[in-house]
Amino acid sequence: MDESKINLNEKRLKFILEQFTRLLQIMEDLREKCPWDKKQTIETLRTLTIEETYELADAISKRDMQELKKEVGDVLLHLVFYSKIASETNDFDIGDVIDSLCNKLIVRHPHIYGDVKAETEADVKRNWEQIKLKEGTKSVLAGVPEALPAMVKAIRIQEKARAVGFDWDKKEQVWEKVQEEMQEFLEETDPQRAEAEFGDLIFSLVNYARFVGINPENALEQTNKKFIHRFNYLESQSVKDGKILSEMTLEQMDKYWNEAKKIKID
């Protein structure tokens, strides 16, 4: 490796370690001196962490790297905060967290740190799930958090099932299942059973999306943004034209809607 490259890496590593130490010291100060920070518990931080995670997801969706840097920092703060609180009860500290993470990554990547072969992404995922079962995980699906939004949970469930070979062979088979679920939903007249059938339909659509390389969560979010953009245009333009939205016909609304469809979304 080029000597200047080594020096640059060492210099950057020193900076990173200095800044991480600085963050830990700031956390110590806040926990000791700030009335708000002193009151926080693992439980009170939970909902705030969820909110920060969604803000991070928004920044990723927008491909805004400066915003992403800020949101990554906010999530990192929460991880340091949890570790600080746990250190006060002698359960663990940030060093234990990092050590445990490093050990897990090494154990679960035997194709890097051992003699196991893994040529593809699917091989890696399969090995990962098999190692987790050997570690005592009772089910392949045990690692799917219950609190995940339903769409994301469906994706994770299907990915984990696929990792151990429980999957369709061809996308055509999956599409047949989508059509089957659609028909069952359309034929169901009982409201409660119709809801269940609709859930089956969505689950099968998520499965098909995965088969053709589409992330259904991202796809739905794009559609949400598209709808918001077009509806906001409908609202603003109708006001400019002196019209009241609630008094307009659907045909009048469609005129603005179709205009909005021609405008590119950033």
C-alpha positions in Angstrom: 0.0 0.0 0.0 1.2 3.6 -0.7 3.0 5.2 2.3 0.9 8.4 2.0 -2.3 6.3 2.1 -1.2 4.6 5.3 -0.4 7.9 6.9 -3.7 9.3 5.8 -5.6 6.3 7.3 -3.7 6.6 10.6 -4.4 10.3 10.7 -8.1 9.7 10.1 -8.2 6.9 12.6 -6.7 9.2 15.2 -9.3 11.9 14.5 -12.1 9.3 14.7 -10.9 8.0 18.1 -10.5 11.6 19.4 -14.0 12.5 18.3 -15.6 9.3 19.8 -13.8 10.0 23.1 -15.1 13.6 22.9 -18.6 12.3 22.4 -18.4 10.0 25.4 -17.1 12.8 27.6 -20.0 15.1 26.5 -22.4 12.3 27.4 -20.8 12.1 30.8 -21.3 15.9 31.2 -24.9 15.8 30.1 -25.8 12.9 32.3 -24.3 14.7 35.3 -25.3 18.3 34.7 -28.3 18.6 32.4 -31.7 18.3 34.1 -33.3 16.7 31.0 -30.6 14.2 30.3 -30.4 13.2 34.0 -34.0 12.2 34.0 -33.9 9.9 31.0 -34.2 6.2 31.2 -34.0 3.4 28.7 -37.8 3.4 28.6 -38.2 7.1 28.0 -35.6 7.1 25.2 -37.4 4.3 23.3 -40.0 6.3 21.5 -37.4 9.0 20.8 -35.1 6.4 19.2 -37.9 5.2 17.0 -38.6 8.8 15.9 -34.9 9.3 15.1 -34.7 6.1 13.1 -37.6 7.3 10.9 -35.9 10.6 10.4 -32.8 8.7 9.4 -34.9 6.7 6.9 -36.3 10.0 5.5 -32.8 11.3 4.9 -31.9 8.1 3.1 -35.0 8.3 1.0 -34.2 11.9 0.0 -30.6 11.0 -0.7 -29.6 14.1 1.3 -26.1 13.3 2.5 -25.7 16.3 4.8 -29.0 15.5 6.4 -28.0 11.8 6.6 -24.8 12.7 8.4 -26.9 14.6 11.0 -29.4 11.8 11.5 -26.7 9.2 11.8 -25.2 11.3 14.5 -28.6 11.5 16.3 -28.9 7.7 16.2 -25.3 7.3 17.4 -26.1 9.6 20.4 -29.0 7.3 21.4 -26.7 4.3 21.3 -24.2 6.0 23.5 -27.0 7.2 25.8 -28.3 3.7 26.3 -24.8 2.4 27.0 -24.2 5.2 29.5 -27.4 4.4 31.4 -26.6 0.7 31.5 -23.1 1.5 32.8 -24.7 3.2 35.8 -26.2 -0.1 36.9 -23.1 -2.1 35.9 -24.9 -4.0 33.2 -22.7 -2.9 30.3 -21.0 0.1 28.8 -20.1 1.2 25.3 -16.9 -0.9 25.3 -18.9 -4.0 26.0 -21.4 -3.1 23.2 -18.6 -2.7 20.7 -16.7 -5.8 21.8 -19.9 -7.9 21.6 -20.7 -6.6 18.2 -17.2 -7.3 16.9 -17.3 -10.8 18.2 -20.7 -11.4 16.6 -19.5 -10.1 13.2 -16.5 -12.3 13.3 -18.4 -15.5 14.2 -21.1 -14.8 11.6 -18.7 -14.2 8.8 -16.8 -17.5 8.7 -16.2 -16.9 5.0 -14.0 -13.9 6.0 -12.6 -15.0 9.3 -12.7 -18.8 8.8 -12.6 -21.5 6.2 -16.3 -21.5 5.1 -17.0 -20.7 1.5 -19.7 -18.2 0.5 -19.7 -17.1 -3.1 -23.0 -15.2 -3.2 -25.2 -13.0 -1.1 -27.6 -15.9 -0.7 -24.8 -18.1 0.7 -23.9 -15.4 3.2 -27.5 -15.1 4.4 -28.0 -18.8 4.6 -24.8 -19.2 6.7 -25.9 -16.3 8.9 -29.2 -18.0 9.8 -27.6 -21.4 10.4 -25.1 -19.8 12.8 -27.9 -18.1 14.7 -29.7 -21.4 15.1 -26.5 -23.0 16.4 -26.2 -20.1 18.9 -29.5 -21.1 20.4 -32.0 -19.0 18.4 -35.2 -21.1 18.6 -36.6 -20.0 15.2 -35.3 -18.4 12.0 -38.1 -15.8 12.4 -37.2 -15.0 16.0 -35.0 -12.1 14.9 -37.9 -10.2 13.3 -38.9 -7.5 15.8 -42.6 -7.5 16.7 -42.8 -3.7 16.7 -41.8 -3.5 13.0 -44.3 -1.9 10.7 -46.3 -4.6 8.9 -44.8 -4.0 5.4 -41.2 -4.1 6.7 -42.0 -7.1 8.8 -43.4 -9.0 5.8 -40.2 -8.3 3.9 -38.0 -9.5 6.8 -40.1 -12.6 7.3 -39.8 -13.6 3.7 -36.1 -12.9 3.5 -35.4 -15.0 6.6 -37.5 -17.9 5.2 -35.7 -17.7 1.9 -32.3 -17.9 3.7 -33.1 -21.5 4.8 -34.6 -22.5 1.4 -38.3 -22.0 2.1 -39.2 -20.1 -1.1 -40.7 -20.4 -4.5 -38.5 -21.4 -7.5 -39.8 -19.0 -10.1 -41.5 -15.6 -10.1 -44.3 -17.0 -12.3 -45.3 -19.3 -9.3 -45.4 -16.3 -7.0 -47.6 -14.3 -9.5 -50.0 -17.3 -9.7 -50.3 -17.0 -5.9 -51.0 -13.3 -6.1 -53.8 -14.0 -8.6 -55.2 -16.7 -6.3 -55.2 -14.4 -3.3 -56.8 -11.7 -5.3 -59.6 -14.0 -6.3 -60.2 -15.2 -2.8 -60.3 -11.6 -1.6 -62.8 -10.6 -4.3 -65.1 -13.6 -3.5 -65.1 -13.0 0.3 -68.2 -11.2 1.6 -67.6 -11.4 5.4 -65.8 -8.2 6.5 -63.5 -9.8 9.0 -62.5 -12.7 6.6 -62.1 -10.1 3.8 -59.6 -8.3 5.9 -57.6 -11.5 6.4 -57.8 -12.2 2.7 -56.6 -8.7 1.9 -53.6 -9.3 4.2 -52.8 -12.5 2.3 -53.0 -10.5 -0.9 -50.6 -7.8 0.3 -48.2 -10.5 1.7 -48.1 -12.3 -1.7 -47.5 -9.0 -3.5 -44.6 -8.3 -1.2 -43.3 -11.7 -2.0 -43.6 -11.1 -5.8 -41.8 -7.7 -5.4 -39.0 -9.4 -3.7 -38.7 -11.9 -6.5 -38.4 -9.2 -9.2 -35.9 -7.1 -7.2 -38.3 -4.4 -5.9 -38.3 -3.2 -2.3 -42.0 -2.8 -1.7 -41.5 -0.4 1.2 -39.5 1.9 -1.0 -42.0 1.5 -3.8 -44.9 2.4 -1.6 -43.1 5.4 -0.1 -42.4 6.7 -3.7 -46.1 6.4 -4.4 -46.9 8.2 -1.1 -44.7 11.1 -2.1 -46.1 11.2 -5.6 -49.6 11.4 -4.2 -48.7 14.1 -1.7 -47.0 16.2 -4.5 -50.0 15.9 -6.8 -52.6 16.6 -4.1 -50.6 19.6 -2.9 -50.6 20.9 -6.4 -54.4 20.3 -6.6 -54.9 22.3 -3.4 -52.6 25.2 -4.3 -53.8 25.6 -7.9 -57.5 25.4 -7.0 -57.0 28.2 -4.4 -55.2 30.3 -7.0 -58.2 29.9 -9.3 -60.6 30.9 -6.5 -62.1 27.5 -6.0 -63.0 25.7 -2.8 -61.7 22.1 -2.8 -64.7 20.6 -0.9 -67.1 22.2 -3.4 -65.3 20.9 -6.6 -66.5 17.9 -8.6 -64.1 15.0 -9.1 -63.9 15.9 -12.8 -62.7 19.4 -11.8 -60.1 17.9 -9.4 -58.9 15.5 -12.1 -58.0 18.5 -14.3 -55.5 19.7 -11.7 -54.4 16.2 -10.9 -53.5 15.5 -14.5 -51.6 18.8 -14.7 -49.6 17.7 -11.6 -48.7 14.4 -13.2 -46.7 16.3 -15.9 -44.6 18.0 -13.3 -41.4 16.2 -12.4 -40.8 15.5 -8.6 -37.3 16.3 -7.4 
